[in-house]
Amino acid sequence: MSPRLIVLDDAAAIARHVAAMFAGLLTDRPNAVLGLATGGTPVPIYQALIARHRAGEISFRDAASFNLDEYVGLPRTHPASFAYFMATTLFDHVDITPSRTHIPDGMATDAEAESARYEAAIAKAGGIDLQLLGIGANGHVGFNEPGSAFASRTRKVTLTASTRAANRRFFAGGEVPEQALTMGIGTILEARALVLVATGAGKAEAIARMLQAPPSPDCPASALQLHPDATVVCDREAARLLDGPA
Ligand code: F6R
């Protein structure tokens, strides 16, 4: 089962498309469980969702959310933490109930217990309806770096040097943490639907590998080939190494 591929002109078109997927879900199921991602790529999507909320088209009041990952050792108040990112980029601007938003606790002293707690919270919520994913230039999804088993669950991981370098732009000169808590590939594959977004030539190699090479932990995103309802939405630059008409 191959992921559905949708190639659009630019980030704004991608934002409209993916925001419409989330809006459709919230309309059909106001108490939907949303899987969310951080990073640069989803920002226009969150802006589009905020605009729809302000226009009275969607409400997050009865929804729940689970984020993919968080850095180890960053408090929620740290401007580069994913908790801070989600608050300032989406949650503070919509009517989501803060107690129904979930992000792994990067300050937990017992990472194993925190990971188990996170998995249990996802299960208790009934599982994730639609999980948003970005992709690293090295093919990571969440913070599942190359080599992550497809059966992996939420756990503490060590970030690669290339991932830390790519994310340095969010740290205003500070050091990027070496470790993170992330949903596993197995956790992500249990979401009922997946949508992965990518923009720019820097993602072209990862997109080609995830869609056209046999599924392998060498490219964690290639696990999406094993999911029955996965969609990849990217711009022409990110799609440029794919064989066939784009
Ligand atoms: C974010 C995450 C990462 C990013 C990926 C791409 O929660 O889990 O996998 O999606 O690193 O990041 P950007 O969008 O900044 O290129």
Boltz pocket constraint, residues with backbone or C-beta under 6 A from the ligand:
constraints:
  - pocket:
      binder: B
      contacts: [[A, 36], [A, 37], [A, 38], [A, 39], [A, 40], [A, 41], [A, 42], [A, 68], [A, 69], [A, 133], [A, 134], [A, 135], [A, 136], [A, 140], [A, 141], [A, 142], [A, 143]]
      max_distance: 6.0
